[in-house]
Structures are given as C-alpha cells and as structure tokens.
Amino acid sequence: MTDFLWNFGSFVVALGILIAAHEYGHFWVARRCGVKVERFSIGFGKAIWRKTGADGTEYVLAMIPLGGYVKMLDERVEDVPEELKDQAFNRKTVWQRIAIVSAGPIANFLFAIVALYAMYLIGVPAIKPVIDSTIAGTPAAQIVVKQPMQVMAVGGQKVRDWEEVNLALAGHIGDSEVEITVAPLERLQDSESNQQHYILNTQDWKVNPEKEQPITSIGLGMYRPAILPQLAMVSDDGAAGLAGLKVGDTLVAIDGEKYSDWPRFVEIIQNSANKLVTITVRRDGEQLNLDVTPKSRENAAGKLEGVIGVAPTAQPWPENMKVQLEYGFLESFPVAVDKTWQLVSVSIKMIGKLFTGDVSVKNLSGPISIAQGAGNSADVGLVYFLGFLALISVNLGIINLLPLPVLDGGHLLYYFVEVITGRPVPEKVQEIGFRIGAALLLMLMSVALFNDFSRL
C-alpha cells in the first residue's frame, strides 16, 4: 500500500509538472499573439482550486490529473462580444495559430533541456559500460573479449554509461545491423588506436521489453563486481523471507550441494519452482537448514522459473569503472541539448517502428508504468527523477505532434493545409477527422493500459 501511495504521489507530481509546462507553452504564446485566455487548467473534471487572475484568466487545479487545457476565446465555440472579437483565436492569422498550437510540444522539449541541465549540474553517479563477456547465440557473440572492454559507441554515437548504451541500442531495434565500438579498459588513454569496431547482424534480434533490456538481449555481458555468498537483501513477502532467511546469512549449501557461486545457486532455485529445497546458511556462527519453496514466475521464454526474493552482497565497484556525469554552469547546457536530441531521435524511431511492425506494440506503456517509473526514480533521488521527467516530457511532446486531429499535431496538419490551399479546412471535414483521431487515440491508450496490467 505504501508503494502504491508513493508511486501515485510521484505520478501526480511528475504529470502535473509536465502538463503545466505543456499548457503554459500554449498560454504564453497565445497571450503574446493577443488571444484572450479564459481558463488555464491543470487536470480535468471538478475543480479543487481556482483563482481568477488580474489578467481575467481563471486558473484551475482539477480532480483528474491526466491532462490539462487552455480555453481561449473562440467564435466557433461561443458567442463573442463585438469588442472582444479581435482577441478570438479564430480571428488570428494561420501562422499565429500554428505558433500557439506548436508552443505546447516545444515547451515540453525546452522543459526536458532544463531538467537535464539541472541533472548534469548536480551530477549523476554512473558506471562505465564495461563488458567482460558476450552471450553465445546472440548478435554480440562475435565480439572478442579477452579482458574487460569498455563500450565506446553504439551506431557511431558515443556512450558514457549503461543508460546511454541501452538508449542507443533501443534506437536500433528493428535494424538489420548495428555497429558497436569497444576498447580495452586498461588502455583507454590511447583509446583511438585501441578501438575495435564490430558490425553486429541484428536481423533476427528480438527484444521483449517486459522481460529484458536491449543490453542483455543483444548479448553484452556486463561486468559486475565479484558476488559474495552473504545475503544483502531478503524480501519480507518472498519465499526466503517467509522461510526464515535473514540479511547477513552466509550461504553454505543448497539441497546438500556445497555453495560454489551465485549463478549456480540461482540456476537451482530457477529449476525448483514450487518445489521444496533446503538451504543451509551460517548465522552468528551457527549452521541452519531452512526449507524454502520457491514461488514461480514466467521468464522471457514463457517458461515457469523459481524465485525466492533474495540478493547477494557484491564487492564495491572498482574506482576506474565509476564515472560522475557532472558539468559546469555553462558546459551543462550543450550536454543537456545533445541528450534531449538523443531522446527525441530514439523516441521518433521507436514510434516509426511501431507503425512499420519492426517493434511490438508491447513496448507501449500507459499511466501505470509511468507511475511506477516516477515512483522508482523519485525513490532513488532527485537527479534520477529529473532524468525521468525529461524522458516523459520528450515523449509527451512527440506524441502531441502526431497528426491525429484530437492532438496538437492534428490541428497543425489542418493549419498547414490552410497555408497551402489558402482557405481553412471545412468544419465538417475537421469534425470527421476529430472522431477518427479520437478512436485511434482511444485504441492506442487501450493497448498501453493492457500492457500495463499485463506487467503487474
């Protein structure tokens, strides 16, 4: 219940900020174009707070935090007094209307830059993308790894940490090939001469976002510090916690087999779904045998595997693998702009591949996934929450630019037709378009919600 409230609260805060930025873009440009704004609302439904400003605009916070709107004076919607007709939206030039409508998505992109600027100014602790192996039978299997290698670039795009590798790979889902550049970690000072370039065949590369990340599905074996046999986390409601295992317990054996390493321990647990296993641990100098029945879950292959809800202790990360993505007051701005452009580029590619079928509709996420992401990022810290806000803001801006008549992009489509033809699109045609757009948007939202519920 606590997790639900935290996720919901973070979701409301995140969405409120992003909607406010989007709608303020419309509001600010409308006012500059001489349009009278009657209401500025964050949320839909019944108002929980309202105030009329000195400018005559009613500012509203409403009950349902899933959107917002800017209500402008418009003769197509209501009767407008003669003395106010020059302030009506429909009386403005087509280029002014284009500016007002496009200002919302543009505000989302600008907000992403501001959020990322603040993130890089504060500094983001990260881990260098170092691999110590590749997975057989995957596209990355052709990469020769004889020592720890750092991934330097993906598809010609430089990467600094695993998050950037993941993002870059996501942009190549559905492509027939992708270039990966690596270099030995110990010789990065002379990395240009030591860089190795591999063209991976990704024609048969499939990614299931519900089960795995692009990093692992393409076959990159992430370097991880040595794992110790001591438990660092035991879930209270997991099979291990219910059986009596505690944080600090040292693993000794499982079903009589002496503990050798963590992968073997995980393998036995995964093969024992709903079957009783005996785990031997050392606690306070005493050896205990605890009977545990692993719960079951479906893996990426659709098969049931056991899980008990524990995590081991790992040795600290080597200092040469840590990186602090932190920049100065001026340097942070171009880095934030470049990062925003990367997010825009990947998002557009992914949307395009959804329509071509190269990417499954299972990649679509709705408000539940966004709420979980907001809660998780807020739980980790401010810099991660800022990064999450930037990502969602970029996606909100792009989605609103889709040429669906109920979205900003649909209105812009009509206005550009007006620019070309010299006359407005007929009201009847617009009305039909709005109905079709609403149906398509409802279908997309339904798919996203279905995906959300299937991930729970």
Residue pairs with C-beta under 8 A, 6 or more apart in sequence:
3 375
6 375
6 378
6 379
7 371
7 372
7 374
7 375
7 376
8 371
8 375
9 375
10 371
10 374
10 375
10 377
10 378
10 379
10 385
11 65
11 367
11 370
11 371
11 374
11 375
12 65
13 374
13 378
14 370
14 374
14 378
14 385
14 388
14 389
14 392
15 65
15 66
15 370
15 374
16 42
16 43
16 65
17 111
17 389
18 108
18 111
18 389
18 392
18 393
18 396
19 42
19 43
19 65
19 67
19 68
20 42
20 68
21 107
21 108
21 110
21 111
21 393
22 68
22 104
22 105
22 107
22 108
22 396
22 397
22 400
23 40
23 41
23 42
23 68
23 69
23 70
23 104
24 40
24 107
25 103
25 104
25 105
25 106
25 107
25 108
25 110
26 70
26 100
26 101
26 103
26 104
26 107
27 37
27 40
27 57
27 70
28 103
28 107
29 99
29 100
29 103
30 37
30 70
30 72
30 89
30 100
30 103
31 37
31 55
33 92
33 96
33 99
33 100
34 86
34 87
34 92
35 72
35 73
35 87
35 88
35 89
35 92
35 100
36 56
36 72
36 73
36 84
36 87
36 88
37 55
37 57
37 70
37 71
37 72
37 73
38 56
38 57
38 58
38 71
38 72
38 73
39 57
39 58
39 59
39 60
39 69
39 70
39 71
40 57
40 58
40 59
40 60
40 70
40 71
41 47
41 59
41 60
41 61
41 62
41 68
41 69
41 70
41 71
42 60
42 61
42 62
42 65
42 68
43 60
43 61
43 62
43 63
43 64
43 65
43 66
43 67
43 68
44 62
44 63
44 64
44 66
44 67
44 68
44 69
45 62
45 63
45 64
46 62
46 63
47 60
47 61
47 62
47 63
48 61
48 62
48 63
49 60
49 61
50 58
50 59
50 60
50 61
51 58
51 59
52 58
52 59
53 59
66 367
72 88
72 89
72 100
73 80
73 84
73 87
73 88
73 89
74 80
74 88
74 89
74 90
75 85
75 88
75 90
75 91
76 90
76 427
80 88
85 91
89 97
89 100
92 100
94 415
94 418
94 419
95 419
97 411
97 415
98 412
98 415
98 416
98 419
101 408
101 411
101 412
101 415
102 401
102 408
102 412
104 397
104 400
104 408
105 396
105 397
105 398
105 400
105 401
105 408
105 409
106 397
107 397
108 393
108 394
108 396
108 397
108 400
109 340
109 344
109 393
109 394
109 397
111 389
111 390
111 393
112 340
112 343
112 389
112 390
112 391
112 393
112 394
112 397
113 333
113 336
113 337
113 340
113 390
114 336
115 386
115 387
115 389
115 390
115 393
116 335
116 336
116 339
116 340
116 386
116 387
116 390
117 332
117 333
117 336
118 386
119 336
119 383
119 386
119 387
119 390
120 325
120 326
120 327
120 332
120 335
120 336
120 339
121 326
121 327
121 328
121 329
121 332
122 326
122 382
122 383
122 386
123 324
123 325
123 326
123 383
124 324
124 325
124 326
124 383
124 384
124 387
125 322
125 323
125 324
125 325
126 160
126 161
126 162
126 163
126 322
126 323
126 324
126 325
127 161
127 162
127 317
127 321
127 322
127 323
128 150
128 160
128 161
128 185
128 321
128 322
128 323
129 150
129 151
129 159
129 160
129 161
129 162
129 164
129 165
129 222
130 148
130 149
130 150
130 151
130 185
130 222
130 223
130 321
131 143
131 145
131 148
131 149
131 150
131 151
131 182
131 220
131 221
131 222
131 223
132 145
132 148
132 149
132 221
132 222
132 223
133 145
133 221
134 140
134 141
134 142
134 143
134 145
134 219
134 220
134 221
135 141
135 216
135 219
135 220
135 221
136 219
137 219
138 205
138 217
138 218
138 219
139 178
139 200
139 201
139 202
139 205
139 218
139 219
140 180
140 198
140 200
140 218
140 219
140 220
141 219
142 198
142 200
143 149
143 180
143 182
143 196
143 198
143 200
143 220
144 196
145 221
147 184
147 185
147 186
148 184
148 185
148 186
148 223
149 182
149 183
149 184
149 185
149 196
150 182
150 183
150 184
150 185
150 188
151 159
151 165
151 180
151 181
151 182
151 220
152 158
152 159
152 181
152 182
152 183
152 191
152 195
153 159
153 179
153 180
153 181
154 165
154 168
154 169
154 172
154 178
154 179
154 180
154 181
155 168
155 171
155 172
155 178
155 179
156 179
157 168
157 342
159 165
159 168
160 323
160 325
161 323
161 325
162 215
162 222
164 342
165 215
165 220
166 213
166 214
166 215
167 342
167 343
167 346
168 342
168 346
169 178
169 214
169 215
169 218
170 214
170 346
170 350
171 345
171 346
171 349
171 350
172 178
172 202
173 205
173 207
173 214
173 350
173 353
173 358
173 359
174 353
174 356
174 358
174 359
175 202
176 201
176 202
176 203
177 199
177 200
177 201
177 202
177 203
178 199
178 200
178 202
178 218
179 197
179 198
179 199
179 200
180 197
180 198
180 200
181 195
181 196
181 197
181 198
182 195
182 196
182 198
183 191
183 194
183 195
183 196
184 194
185 320
185 321
187 194
188 194
200 218
202 218
205 217
205 218
206 217
207 213
207 214
207 217
208 217
208 300
208 360
208 362
209 362
209 363
210 362
210 451
210 454
210 455
211 299
211 300
212 300
215 222
216 222
223 321
224 314
225 314
225 315
225 316
225 317
225 318
226 314
226 315
227 261
227 262
227 312
227 313
227 314
227 315
228 312
228 313
228 314
228 315
229 250
229 251
229 252
229 259
229 262
229 312
230 248
230 249
230 250
230 251
230 312
230 313
231 245
231 246
231 247
231 248
231 249
231 250
231 251
231 281
231 310
231 311
231 312
231 313
232 247
232 311
232 312
232 313
232 314
233 247
233 310
233 311
234 240
234 241
234 245
234 246
234 247
234 249
234 309
234 310
235 241
235 309
235 310
237 309
238 295
238 307
238 308
238 309
238 310
239 292
239 293
239 294
239 295
239 307
239 308
239 309
240 279
240 292
240 308
240 309
240 310
241 309
243 279
243 290
243 291
243 292
243 293
243 308
244 288
244 290
245 279
245 281
245 290
245 292
245 308
245 310
246 283
248 283
249 281
249 282
249 283
250 281
250 282
250 283
251 259
251 265
251 279
251 280
251 281
251 312
252 258
252 259
252 280
252 281
252 282
252 287
253 259
253 279
253 280
254 265
254 268
254 269
254 277
254 278
254 279
254 280
255 268
255 277
255 278
256 278
257 268
259 265
262 312
268 277
269 277
269 294
269 306
269 307
269 308
270 294
270 299
270 305
270 306
270 307
271 305
271 306
272 294
272 306
273 294
273 295
273 296
273 297
273 304
273 305
273 306
273 307
274 293
274 294
274 295
274 296
274 304
274 306
275 293
275 294
275 306
276 291
276 292
276 293
277 291
277 292
277 293
277 294
278 289
278 290
278 291
278 292
279 289
279 290
279 292
280 287
280 288
280 289
280 290
281 287
281 288
281 290
282 288
292 308
294 306
294 307
294 308
295 306
295 307
295 308
295 309
296 304
296 305
296 306
296 307
297 304
297 305
297 307
298 304
298 305
299 305
327 335
339 390
340 390
340 394
343 390
343 391
343 394
344 394
344 398
347 394
347 395
347 398
348 398
350 359
350 363
351 398
351 402
353 359
354 361
354 363
354 364
361 447
361 451
362 451
364 444
364 447
364 448
364 451
365 448
365 451
365 452
366 445
366 448
366 449
366 451
366 452
367 449
367 452
368 449
368 452
368 453
368 455
368 456
369 448
369 451
369 452
369 455
370 392
373 388
373 392
374 385
374 388
377 384
377 385
377 387
377 388
378 384
378 385
378 388
399 407
400 407
400 408
400 409
401 407
401 408
401 409
401 412
402 409
402 410
403 409
403 410
403 412
403 413
404 410
404 437
404 440
404 441
405 411
405 413
405 414
405 430
405 433
405 434
405 436
405 437
405 438
406 434
406 437
406 438
406 441
407 437
407 441
410 433
410 434
410 437
414 424
414 425
414 430
414 433
417 425
418 424
418 425
